[in-house]
């Protein structure tokens, strides 16, 4: 595999292929979902990683210049079109790579998109919980609010457990999103020990995490 591209100019590479740029934070489950998607549909080599320091308080002006929300991931296409959030980006990557990660229509499509929404909701709650304990001054922290976020995480994981036995060998945007969420929980919430009470999800994740797309996007050492 070629080294990841880095830079600030979009356009076309030496082979005439359009290049894409993404504001990247390796720990973000939402960025990772996009990168796993890119790997699965064969677009990874066309993507330049732009360093980003997204923060809800001290916002990264380089991101804000492209995305007024100042959040990662933000994707810039070769013609300068800016796409966000991760759900839009993953749909674009799937289409651009002629992938099959999102069923085109019918109940299967709505199931995959709903699973992605559930996984993203777990990640949202986990990230907000992290912000509360790391970014907010201790005197201003609201323990009941933090507990509410973790309740969302746990109820979401219970829903994942009820679905996991039926995943089989599925590789789509729903299962990718769940895997990236679980990877983030392992990284930031090791004490949660979600595997202890969710054996179906644990067994499925152990298999899915060995996919080359997941291995290629492993989170950095804590």
Buried (B, 14 or more C-beta within 10 A) or exposed (E): EEEEBEEEEBEEEEEEEBBBBBBBBEBBBBBBBBBBBBBBBEBBBBBBBBEBEBEEEEBBEBBBEBBEEBBBBBBBBBEEEBBBBBBEBBBBBBEBBEBEBBBEEEEEBEBBBEBBEBBBBBBBBBBBBBBBEEEBEEEEEEEEEBEBBBEBBBBBBEBBBEBBEEBEEEBBBBBBBBBBBBBBBBBBBEEBEBBEEBEBBBBBBEEBBEBEBBEEBEBEEE
